[in-house]
Amino acid sequence: MAEQTRNGLSVSFRLDDGIVEHNNREFIAKNVVRERIPDNITYKRENIREFYNQLFGQALAEYNARKAHPYQRIPDYYEHIGKGKQEKPYEEIVVQFGDMQDCGLNSENWETAKAMLDEYMREFERRNPNLKVFNAVMHLDEATPHLHIDFVPIVHSPNRGLPVRVSMKGALREQGFSSANRMENEWVAWQEAEREYMEEILHKYGLHRDDKNVHREHWTVDEYKRKKQAAQEIRSMNDHINALKKKSDDSYTSEEISAIKNQNDYMRSEITKRDEKIAALSRQVNADFVPYEIYSDDKLQYVADGLTRAKIPFIEESRMLYIPDYAVKTANAIASHYQSANVGTIRDRIALDIDRLIYSSMSVENLLSKLKERGYEIKHGKYIAVKSPFAERYVRLKSLGDEYLTKKLEKRISLNGTYARKVKERMSRSSEMEKKICSVILDTTVAIQQFRIIPKKTKPQKIYTFSNDESLNLLVEQLSTIGEFGIASRDGIYAKAEELKNSIDEKTEELKALSNEAPTLKSEIAQIRFYFENVQNRRRLDSMGQIRLAAAKEVVDKHGIRSVSEIAELEERLKLLPTYIRTVQNKLAEEQARLKRVNRLADVYESVIEGNYIDNLIRENIERQFNNKLCKCN
């Protein structure tokens, strides 16, 4: 019996959440022995996004080519999977032979455990052709040797969605695993097959499988006892009730009837929950996406946030959401609770009315006449006071601020044509593209003066002027973008956007390469040192040492290092990498900001040439007024 125990090792095969940065020691947990990090063996280390492009790039292109509408296409499959709820972007398993007592550092099985894990890893993808490994490392810097294997499960489905897509269940089915029932599914069958292979490896090394460490959920002793007792009580109660049901109806006691009724109620409750869940999932799978128009950016964001909280999928575009047809009522309910944040005080509204009327007034008296036409009452005295149709008391203009004193009003009125004159001057020397935007700027100023639009300030703390108008400044910003980027046509906008996207992609790749280089270079420097420290005594190394030395030799050859003194250049580059990364990050941020400006130009210009810009502002204004009335009613 003692011999059997000594030759027995447990096998541990478990699924993990998967933190690649931890596996690659980009951050270090407390249980890691830092001095032993260079001992770790990296089998594979690829960038997950690049790996996705290798696996799904062509399939994604074929899928998108079949979609007529942009909202139906998938721009980034990795992000698409990450935002979904059915699949994870990748899976991770942790594999281990033995435990700290029988395979820990300095134990008789330490080297054997390493060799067995190495054999398991090298055969993993041959056994599992649908599980594409992008990161795999053997950790030798913790208590016991173990493997972290990160992989993307793929399935081929030419008749549904992408011809190659992510699916763990589908991947396992293609590999021949099937589901007998809910408890004995593909996952369970696959895991058992992997454990059986681990057992075969044990036999090759003259060992057998000891199941003392069968993986279970991590419970404390008290938790385990409570769960076990509760499960036993439930089983006993069900057995008791099932026995009662065999009795004749007239022999039940009141307690027995109550127990049977409780069990029936519980079963009905569980069936109802199951049916509701199935119905919800069925609706999601079969739903059509329909457009849901919202002309206020604030309101659009409010509805989008509500849909997110309700876990309803949607696609967001300019002034529109595409939502599942079954969610329209929910979206309407969310929208009905929206309240504009721009109601403003009575004084603010009076000031804004005066600010707008200044642009069409010839004098202060003319301004006051226009206020009367809008329902104001005017009181002349030492200070002019006005009472708006939506107020109960008079307000002195002086109390609105210095800019509303008579002399200041006279000065502002004398300059009221300056803004339009500058726009017309700009228009006279502009390209056709710029002229269209200048024309809309002038039309917008007229709509503001005619009170067809309630303007919004760019800087709320300042008085309202055309130069402090959000919608006008958005148009002026587009003129600046056109001039700065030398854009001359509609096609030129999209060409510039494509150019910036390509530049961003290049800088993103450069940044990824530099970010990945730091830990890689650090590891390679350690390997080079290991090589020169052990190359003269290679015959004394064990089998794993020989493997490490061979791997280190490849690194030495890769960098053309002839002596340990030449490592200084690599160490200098490692020291400068953070500076290089910051430089590229800054350039990337600049390009992203430039692309954001060009995309904004595209949205605005499409609205301008379609003649919708002012109409959208007016519709937004109507919605805002309606919401203001709702606020008053509430």
C-alpha positions as MATLAB code, in Angstrom:
seq = 'MAEQTRNGLSVSFRLDDGIVEHNNREFIAKNVVRERIPDNITYKRENIREFYNQLFGQALAEYNARKAHPYQRIPDYYEHIGKGKQEKPYEEIVVQFGDMQDCGLNSENWETAKAMLDEYMREFERRNPNLKVFNAVMHLDEATPHLHIDFVPIVHSPNRGLPVRVSMKGALREQGFSSANRMENEWVAWQEAEREYMEEILHKYGLHRDDKNVHREHWTVDEYKRKKQAAQEIRSMNDHINALKKKSDDSYTSEEISAIKNQNDYMRSEITKRDEKIAALSRQVNADFVPYEIYSDDKLQYVADGLTRAKIPFIEESRMLYIPDYAVKTANAIASHYQSANVGTIRDRIALDIDRLIYSSMSVENLLSKLKERGYEIKHGKYIAVKSPFAERYVRLKSLGDEYLTKKLEKRISLNGTYARKVKERMSRSSEMEKKICSVILDTTVAIQQFRIIPKKTKPQKIYTFSNDESLNLLVEQLSTIGEFGIASRDGIYAKAEELKNSIDEKTEELKALSNEAPTLKSEIAQIRFYFENVQNRRRLDSMGQIRLAAAKEVVDKHGIRSVSEIAELEERLKLLPTYIRTVQNKLAEEQARLKRVNRLADVYESVIEGNYIDNLIRENIERQFNNKLCKCN';
ca = [
       0.000    0.000    0.000;
       2.857    2.394    0.811;
       4.404    1.744   -2.633;
       1.086    2.471   -4.353;
       0.689    5.779   -2.527;
       4.244    6.823   -3.295;
       3.775    6.133   -7.037;
       0.390    7.884   -7.254;
      -0.086   11.507   -8.385;
      -3.278   13.465   -8.706;
      -4.256   15.193  -11.958;
      -5.779   18.660  -11.951;
      -7.582   19.955  -15.039;
      -9.743   23.002  -14.501;
     -11.217   25.944  -16.368;
     -10.042   29.388  -15.306;
     -11.181   32.972  -15.888;
      -8.009   33.617  -17.878;
      -5.797   36.620  -17.139;
      -3.122   36.533  -19.829;
      -1.209   39.428  -18.283;
      -0.808   37.427  -15.074;
       0.224   34.319  -16.989;
       2.901   36.299  -18.832;
       4.009   37.986  -15.605;
       3.150   41.485  -16.821;
       1.911   41.859  -13.270;
       3.076   39.652  -10.442;
       0.922   38.117   -7.707;
       2.114   37.583   -4.140;
       2.490   33.818   -4.538;
       5.092   34.226   -7.318;
       8.806   33.891   -6.508;
      10.283   36.719   -8.582;
      13.767   35.185   -8.761;
      12.331   32.106  -10.512;
      10.311   33.953  -13.182;
      13.067   33.373  -15.815;
      12.587   29.606  -15.258;
       9.071   29.755  -16.746;
       8.692   28.124  -20.166;
       6.667   30.034  -22.785;
       5.298   27.856  -25.569;
       3.187   30.428  -27.340;
       2.573   34.133  -26.966;
       0.546   35.949  -29.593;
      -1.488   39.136  -29.469;
      -5.155   38.144  -29.122;
      -6.437   40.739  -31.623;
      -3.862   39.751  -34.249;
      -4.718   36.120  -33.571;
      -8.411   36.851  -34.153;
      -7.528   38.476  -37.462;
      -5.615   35.346  -38.514;
      -8.507   33.070  -37.539;
     -11.513   35.107  -38.627;
     -10.284   37.900  -40.926;
     -11.343   36.251  -44.174;
     -14.566   34.829  -42.704;
     -15.510   38.264  -41.337;
     -14.859   39.896  -44.716;
     -17.090   37.327  -46.446;
     -19.836   37.816  -43.830;
     -19.774   41.637  -44.081;
     -19.775   41.497  -47.890;
     -23.157   39.764  -47.740;
     -24.712   42.487  -45.563;
     -26.415   45.353  -47.398;
     -26.690   47.742  -44.422;
     -23.709   48.995  -42.374;
     -25.485   48.340  -39.048;
     -25.709   44.638  -39.929;
     -21.946   44.336  -40.366;
     -19.432   43.425  -37.677;
     -16.519   45.900  -37.671;
     -14.456   44.103  -35.022;
     -15.164   40.420  -34.295;
     -13.107   40.398  -31.083;
     -15.125   43.329  -29.682;
     -18.325   41.704  -30.959;
     -17.668   38.498  -29.010;
     -16.516   40.436  -25.929;
     -19.769   42.416  -25.791;
     -21.927   39.344  -26.317;
     -23.186   37.004  -23.626;
     -23.064   33.619  -25.366;
     -19.306   33.141  -25.808;
     -16.088   34.386  -24.225;
     -13.339   35.781  -26.498;
     -11.129   32.938  -25.315;
     -10.999   30.100  -22.785;
      -8.260   29.107  -20.368;
      -7.415   25.802  -18.714;
      -4.935   25.153  -15.906;
      -3.238   21.751  -15.941;
      -1.195   20.255  -13.102;
       0.207   16.909  -11.986;
       0.442   16.317   -8.230;
       0.486   18.947   -5.519;
       2.941   20.942   -3.419;
       3.805   17.939   -1.257;
       4.694   15.430   -3.966;
       5.670   17.712   -6.916;
       6.830   20.911   -5.213;
      10.281   22.448   -5.587;
      13.050   20.091   -4.424;
      10.639   17.137   -4.325;
      11.566   13.885   -6.117;
       8.826   14.488   -8.742;
       9.593   18.146   -9.585;
      11.474   17.339  -12.809;
       9.050   14.538  -13.679;
       6.069   16.890  -13.343;
       7.783   19.379  -15.677;
       8.474   16.682  -18.254;
       4.883   15.392  -18.129;
       3.432   18.892  -18.495;
       5.770   19.510  -21.417;
       4.493   16.358  -23.149;
       0.868   17.323  -22.448;
       1.368   20.787  -23.938;
       3.151   19.662  -27.068;
       0.305   17.276  -27.935;
      -2.575   19.593  -26.954;
      -3.405   21.068  -30.374;
      -2.982   17.708  -32.122;
      -5.699   16.292  -29.854;
      -7.785   19.477  -30.068;
      -7.604   20.863  -33.631;
     -10.547   23.229  -32.997;
      -8.944   24.845  -29.916;
      -6.487   27.388  -31.309;
      -3.828   28.235  -28.707;
      -2.523   31.801  -28.675;
      -0.871   31.856  -25.246;
       0.634   28.995  -23.254;
       3.166   29.036  -20.433;
       4.474   26.598  -17.823;
       4.837   28.321  -14.461;
       7.858   27.181  -12.491;
       7.927   30.193  -10.181;
       5.125   29.052   -7.864;
       4.758   26.161   -5.422;
       3.988   23.488   -8.045;
       4.658   23.290  -11.818;
       1.503   23.900  -13.863;
       0.354   24.996  -17.316;
      -1.850   27.922  -18.310;
      -3.240   27.327  -21.818;
      -5.330   30.070  -23.446;
      -7.164   29.213  -26.645;
      -9.907   30.365  -29.004;
     -12.498   27.624  -29.746;
     -13.670   27.669  -33.377;
     -16.450   25.944  -35.262;
     -17.110   25.836  -39.004;
     -20.673   26.826  -39.898;
     -20.962   27.828  -43.573;
     -24.766   28.070  -43.404;
     -25.051   30.327  -40.345;
     -23.341   33.623  -39.589;
     -19.597   33.656  -40.065;
     -18.307   30.558  -41.878;
     -15.755   30.251  -39.064;
     -16.836   31.551  -35.668;
     -16.220   31.291  -31.921;
     -18.094   28.494  -30.134;
     -16.788   26.218  -27.405;
     -19.706   23.816  -27.648;
     -19.484   23.768  -31.450;
     -15.723   23.227  -31.361;
     -16.077   20.235  -29.059;
     -18.888   18.781  -31.150;
     -16.697   18.997  -34.254;
     -14.041   17.111  -32.318;
     -16.530   14.311  -31.664;
     -17.822   15.103  -28.178;
     -21.567   14.985  -27.622;
     -24.071   15.788  -24.899;
     -25.977   12.979  -23.208;
     -27.945   15.331  -20.948;
     -27.603   18.674  -19.185;
     -25.160   17.297  -16.632;
     -23.173   15.163  -19.072;
     -22.546   17.689  -21.840;
     -19.711   18.278  -24.325;
     -17.630   20.145  -21.751;
     -17.795   17.310  -19.232;
     -16.961   14.679  -21.868;
     -13.995   16.700  -23.145;
     -12.596   17.348  -19.667;
     -12.789   13.673  -18.803;
     -10.998   12.790  -22.060;
      -8.201   15.233  -21.199;
      -7.854   13.763  -17.710;
      -7.662   10.290  -19.243;
      -4.814   11.492  -21.484;
      -3.057   12.889  -18.405;
      -3.446    9.457  -16.832;
      -1.790    7.887  -19.909;
       1.169   10.227  -19.422;
       1.393    9.157  -15.786;
       1.588    5.527  -16.868;
       4.475    6.320  -19.266;
       6.464    7.558  -16.270;
       5.612    4.538  -14.123;
       2.991    6.406  -12.090;
      -0.721    6.007  -11.562;
      -3.575    8.431  -10.979;
      -4.486    9.318   -7.402;
      -7.835   11.135   -7.154;
      -7.209   12.726   -3.779;
      -7.357   16.215   -5.310;
     -10.420   15.929   -7.543;
     -11.326   19.512   -8.396;
     -14.383   20.941   -6.637;
     -15.661   24.380   -5.966;
     -13.580   26.119   -3.283;
     -15.606   25.877   -0.044;
     -14.582   26.207    3.567;
     -15.178   23.200    5.816;
     -18.248   24.817    7.384;
     -19.659   25.801    3.965;
     -19.151   22.268    2.685;
     -20.937   20.796    5.720;
     -23.863   23.219    5.367;
     -24.263   22.528    1.631;
     -24.012   18.797    2.154;
     -26.593   18.903    4.982;
     -28.971   21.085    2.932;
     -28.711   18.751   -0.070;
     -29.387   15.738    2.156;
     -32.418   17.455    3.687;
     -33.842   18.235    0.232;
     -33.314   14.645   -0.935;
     -34.936   13.300    2.242;
     -37.920   15.642    1.887;
     -38.447   14.703   -1.783;
     -38.192   10.999   -0.974;
     -40.754   11.472    1.814;
     -43.173   13.360   -0.449;
     -42.808   10.853   -3.294;
     -43.619    8.064   -0.830;
     -46.702    9.991    0.370;
     -48.030   10.244   -3.194;
     -48.342    6.444   -3.304;
     -50.912    6.500   -0.463;
     -54.642    6.723   -1.077;
     -56.087   10.254   -1.162;
     -58.345    9.796    1.910;
     -55.442    8.789    4.189;
     -53.426   12.062    3.952;
     -53.005   14.200    7.069;
     -53.193   18.015    6.770;
     -49.378   18.259    7.162;
     -48.860   15.721    4.351;
     -51.234   17.593    2.025;
     -49.371   20.835    2.748;
     -45.999   19.214    1.979;
     -47.234   17.831   -1.357;
     -48.764   21.204   -2.253;
     -45.494   23.003   -1.472;
     -43.546   20.627   -3.710;
     -46.061   21.111   -6.553;
     -45.920   24.899   -6.174;
     -42.127   24.807   -6.266;
     -42.134   22.676   -9.428;
     -44.659   24.996  -11.129;
     -42.498   27.985  -10.175;
     -39.373   26.385  -11.644;
     -41.207   25.434  -14.864;
     -42.546   29.003  -15.216;
     -39.052   30.437  -14.754;
     -37.672   28.031  -17.341;
     -40.419   28.864  -19.879;
     -39.898   32.613  -19.377;
     -36.169   32.232  -19.931;
     -36.694   30.148  -23.088;
     -39.212   32.694  -24.424;
     -36.808   35.582  -23.775;
     -33.933   33.812  -25.500;
     -36.160   32.863  -28.427;
     -37.223   36.484  -28.876;
     -33.605   37.649  -28.898;
     -32.521   35.059  -31.462;
     -35.409   35.747  -33.876;
     -35.665   39.521  -33.434;
     -35.457   42.006  -36.321;
     -33.701   45.312  -35.661;
     -35.766   48.402  -36.442;
     -34.789   52.111  -36.526;
     -35.713   54.233  -33.487;
     -35.274   57.956  -34.248;
     -34.358   60.488  -31.527;
     -33.450   64.040  -32.532;
     -31.906   65.100  -29.223;
     -28.367   63.867  -28.502;
     -29.034   64.055  -24.760;
     -32.228   62.059  -25.075;
     -30.545   59.498  -27.349;
     -27.860   58.933  -24.715;
     -30.536   58.645  -22.007;
     -32.432   55.947  -23.945;
     -29.200   54.113  -24.826;
     -28.235   53.998  -21.139;
     -31.680   52.657  -20.254;
     -31.469   49.911  -22.870;
     -28.036   48.939  -21.573;
     -29.377   48.633  -18.026;
     -32.243   46.516  -19.386;
     -29.664   44.312  -21.188;
     -31.279   44.983  -24.577;
     -28.852   44.987  -27.523;
     -28.797   48.012  -29.841;
     -26.719   49.698  -32.542;
     -26.132   53.438  -32.226;
     -25.846   55.832  -35.160;
     -26.206   59.582  -35.544;
     -29.601   60.573  -34.068;
     -30.835   57.003  -34.329;
     -30.773   53.669  -32.521;
     -31.431   50.300  -34.133;
     -33.207   48.159  -31.560;
     -34.886   44.700  -31.567;
     -38.540   44.892  -32.603;
     -39.602   43.368  -29.283;
     -37.937   46.268  -27.382;
     -39.810   49.204  -28.981;
     -42.287   49.461  -26.078;
     -39.421   49.363  -23.594;
     -37.594   52.119  -25.487;
     -40.788   54.245  -25.520;
     -41.170   53.758  -21.774;
     -37.565   54.811  -21.165;
     -37.908   57.841  -23.452;
     -41.099   58.963  -21.662;
     -39.147   59.442  -18.421;
     -36.531   61.686  -20.048;
     -36.369   65.207  -18.677;
     -34.326   67.908  -20.374;
     -31.483   69.255  -18.286;
     -31.780   72.662  -20.029;
     -35.043   74.038  -18.662;
     -33.269   77.042  -17.150;
     -34.506   79.700  -14.769;
     -36.914   82.525  -15.645;
     -34.041   85.020  -15.604;
     -32.038   82.836  -17.968;
     -34.977   82.640  -20.390;
     -35.522   86.394  -20.334;
     -31.829   87.001  -20.976;
     -31.818   84.500  -23.856;
     -34.853   86.175  -25.464;
     -33.093   89.557  -25.292;
     -29.857   88.067  -26.641;
     -31.651   86.715  -29.704;
     -33.691   89.857  -30.361;
     -30.546   92.021  -30.282;
     -29.568   90.599  -33.698;
     -32.760   91.903  -35.363;
     -33.081   95.190  -33.422;
     -32.047   98.697  -34.555;
     -32.131  100.322  -31.088;
     -32.959   99.637  -27.450;
     -36.500  101.004  -27.986;
     -36.891   98.710  -30.990;
     -35.687   95.802  -28.811;
     -38.307   96.587  -26.169;
     -40.997   96.747  -28.877;
     -40.004   93.303  -30.088;
     -40.243   92.023  -26.486;
     -43.816   93.401  -26.321;
     -44.639   91.559  -29.550;
     -43.560   88.369  -27.795;
     -45.959   89.012  -24.889;
     -43.646   90.881  -22.510;
     -44.785   93.797  -20.369;
     -42.358   96.730  -20.065;
     -42.019   99.109  -17.098;
     -39.989  102.305  -17.580;
     -38.426  104.075  -14.604;
     -34.952  104.658  -13.250;
     -34.234  101.104  -14.463;
     -36.084   99.267  -17.205;
     -37.990   96.229  -15.940;
     -39.744   93.506  -17.926;
     -42.289   90.812  -17.119;
     -42.262   87.778  -19.382;
     -45.437   85.884  -20.301;
     -44.099   82.887  -18.324;
     -43.370   84.902  -15.127;
     -45.445   86.510  -12.364;
     -43.084   89.385  -11.447;
     -41.112   92.099  -13.188;
     -37.376   91.665  -13.533;
     -35.021   94.608  -13.823;
     -32.689   94.313  -16.788;
     -29.890   95.494  -14.511;
     -30.331   92.362  -12.378;
     -29.551   90.177  -15.398;
     -25.965   91.485  -15.476;
     -23.904   94.390  -16.796;
     -24.386   93.265  -20.403;
     -28.088   94.187  -20.072;
     -27.573   97.794  -18.981;
     -28.908  100.292  -21.541;
     -25.483  101.445  -22.782;
     -24.198   97.914  -23.134;
     -27.349   96.917  -25.021;
     -26.853   99.858  -27.397;
     -23.280   98.752  -28.099;
     -24.298   95.135  -28.704;
     -27.065   96.237  -31.087;
     -24.584   98.428  -33.011;
     -22.439   95.327  -33.637;
     -25.266   92.904  -34.372;
     -24.360   92.524  -38.068;
     -20.676   91.683  -37.496;
     -21.094   87.904  -37.290;
     -23.137   87.578  -40.505;
     -20.788   89.960  -42.350;
     -17.741   87.817  -41.441;
     -19.512   84.645  -42.587;
     -20.381   86.264  -45.933;
     -16.779   87.444  -46.368;
     -15.571   83.919  -45.700;
     -18.164   82.605  -48.126;
     -16.930   84.865  -50.942;
     -13.460   83.231  -50.919;
     -14.510   79.664  -50.058;
     -14.703   76.429  -52.005;
     -18.086   75.045  -53.034;
     -17.968   72.666  -50.097;
     -17.307   75.489  -47.603;
     -19.980   77.687  -49.227;
     -22.635   75.077  -48.457;
     -21.710   75.119  -44.775;
     -21.511   78.947  -44.692;
     -24.985   79.097  -46.227;
     -26.355   76.820  -43.501;
     -24.633   78.991  -40.841;
     -26.492   82.054  -42.156;
     -29.800   80.149  -42.373;
     -29.331   78.956  -38.784;
     -28.796   82.513  -37.503;
     -32.080   83.513  -39.187;
     -33.904   80.549  -37.596;
     -32.528   81.584  -34.183;
     -33.670   85.215  -34.659;
     -37.113   83.989  -35.721;
     -37.370   81.899  -32.527;
     -37.720   78.722  -34.571;
     -34.777   77.302  -32.602;
     -33.993   77.598  -28.897;
     -30.216   77.956  -28.948;
     -27.783   76.246  -26.603;
     -24.704   78.005  -25.312;
     -21.243   76.563  -25.836;
     -20.143   78.231  -22.589;
     -23.163   78.371  -20.243;
     -21.571   80.942  -17.906;
     -21.238   83.508  -20.739;
     -24.009   85.587  -22.349;
     -25.520   84.168  -25.493;
     -24.119   85.382  -28.824;
     -23.821   83.700  -32.193;
     -20.168   83.079  -31.284;
     -21.347   81.253  -28.166;
     -23.896   79.053  -29.942;
     -23.355   75.292  -29.878;
     -24.919   74.489  -33.255;
     -23.228   77.409  -35.045;
     -19.842   76.595  -33.515;
     -20.230   73.000  -34.685;
     -20.570   74.294  -38.250;
     -17.644   76.702  -37.861;
     -15.552   73.829  -36.514;
     -16.227   71.945  -39.762;
     -14.899   74.876  -41.788;
     -11.730   74.732  -39.698;
     -11.435   70.969  -40.295;
     -11.898   71.399  -44.063;
      -9.167   74.055  -44.176;
      -6.723   72.252  -41.917;
      -6.970   68.931  -43.772;
      -7.269   70.426  -47.258;
     -10.559   68.649  -47.978;
     -12.247   69.787  -51.179;
     -15.133   67.366  -51.673;
     -17.451   64.855  -50.062;
     -15.263   62.013  -51.333;
     -12.278   63.813  -49.852;
     -13.809   63.503  -46.361;
     -14.003   59.730  -46.571;
     -10.577   59.473  -48.201;
      -9.071   61.454  -45.313;
     -10.950   59.283  -42.774;
      -9.570   56.146  -44.435;
      -6.063   57.623  -44.434;
      -6.304   58.397  -40.715;
      -7.721   54.942  -39.941;
      -4.761   53.353  -41.714;
      -2.379   55.608  -39.792;
      -4.093   54.698  -36.513;
      -3.879   50.997  -37.387;
      -0.154   51.350  -38.107;
       0.511   53.201  -34.862;
      -1.666   50.739  -32.937;
       0.389   47.871  -34.338;
       3.595   49.736  -33.514;
       2.358   50.347  -29.978;
       1.367   46.695  -29.572;
       4.764   45.584  -30.825;
       6.572   47.876  -28.382;
       4.277   46.879  -25.497;
       4.827   43.195  -26.223;
       8.535   43.724  -26.688;
       9.179   44.848  -23.100;
       8.289   41.572  -21.294;
       9.663   39.533  -24.206;
      12.968   41.407  -24.208;
      13.213   41.099  -20.437;
      12.701   37.340  -20.699;
      15.150   37.050  -23.602;
      17.865   38.905  -21.678;
      17.406   36.394  -18.833;
      17.648   33.517  -21.346;
      20.833   34.946  -22.885;
      22.416   35.229  -19.444;
      21.360   31.640  -18.709;
      23.001   30.519  -21.931;
      26.393   32.099  -21.252;
      26.310   30.958  -17.621;
      25.672   27.323  -18.569;
      26.994   26.755  -22.101;
      30.411   25.611  -20.854;
      28.832   23.125  -18.449;
      26.029   21.894  -20.684;
      26.780   18.236  -19.976;
      25.907   18.718  -16.322;
      22.390   19.949  -17.139;
      19.372   17.642  -16.830;
      16.937   17.090  -19.700;
      14.842   20.183  -18.935;
      18.021   22.212  -18.567;
      19.112   21.043  -22.013;
      15.727   22.137  -23.416;
      16.114   25.582  -21.808;
      19.674   25.876  -23.113;
      18.563   25.031  -26.667;
      15.776   27.626  -26.473;
      18.238   30.186  -25.077;
      20.624   29.437  -27.969;
      17.892   30.419  -30.436;
      17.497   33.742  -28.634;
      21.266   34.321  -28.666;
      21.364   33.635  -32.414;
      18.309   35.842  -32.987;
      20.107   38.865  -31.512;
      23.576   37.912  -32.772;
      25.065   38.016  -29.266;
      28.628   36.670  -29.087;
      29.442   37.407  -25.444;
      27.674   38.365  -22.239;
      29.057   41.907  -22.494;
      26.916   42.564  -25.585;
      23.743   42.267  -23.515;
      24.213   45.940  -22.536;
      22.672   47.118  -25.829;
      19.534   45.072  -25.209;
      19.325   46.354  -21.644;
      19.638   49.929  -22.916;
      16.770   49.357  -25.354;
      14.700   47.810  -22.558;
      15.328   50.951  -20.500;
      14.243   53.239  -23.373;
      11.132   51.248  -24.339;
       8.785   53.208  -21.975;
       9.891   56.450  -23.703;
       9.255   54.955  -27.147;
       5.844   53.717  -26.009;
       4.830   57.157  -24.652;
       5.878   58.810  -27.917;
       3.780   56.421  -29.994;
       0.857   56.747  -27.549;
       0.903   60.543  -27.970;
       1.007   60.248  -31.764;
      -1.816   57.705  -31.669;
      -3.950   59.990  -29.476;
      -3.367   62.863  -31.930;
      -4.418   60.742  -34.905;
      -7.507   59.497  -33.060;
      -8.505   63.092  -32.271;
      -8.012   64.027  -35.945;
     -10.142   61.069  -37.070;
     -12.858   62.080  -34.614;
     -12.924   65.548  -36.210;
     -13.148   64.114  -39.736;
     -15.938   61.712  -38.723;
     -17.814   64.620  -37.182;
     -17.351   66.553  -40.448;
     -18.786   63.593  -42.358;
     -21.905   63.493  -40.142;
     -22.482   67.255  -40.320;
     -21.810   67.524  -44.056;
     -24.206   64.667  -44.865;
     -26.868   66.503  -42.868;
     -26.027   69.764  -44.667;
     -26.170   68.428  -48.236;
     -29.360   66.497  -47.486;
     -30.915   69.724  -46.178;
     -31.635   68.233  -42.754;
     -29.360   70.259  -40.478;
     -31.802   73.035  -39.515;
     -34.793   70.668  -39.620;
     -33.067   68.438  -37.085;
     -32.354   71.431  -34.846;
     -35.994   72.491  -35.035;
     -37.264   68.992  -34.256;
     -34.866   68.804  -31.342;
     -36.176   72.182  -30.191;
     -39.779   70.914  -30.321;
     -38.862   67.852  -28.259;
     -37.089   70.064  -25.733;
     -40.127   72.349  -25.376;
     -42.388   69.320  -24.956;
     -40.140   67.886  -22.251;
     -40.044   71.253  -20.487;
     -43.845   71.179  -20.308;
     -43.720   67.654  -18.929;
     -41.317   68.829  -16.234;
     -43.742   71.574  -15.228;
     -46.647   69.128  -15.083;
     -44.673   66.760  -12.883;
];
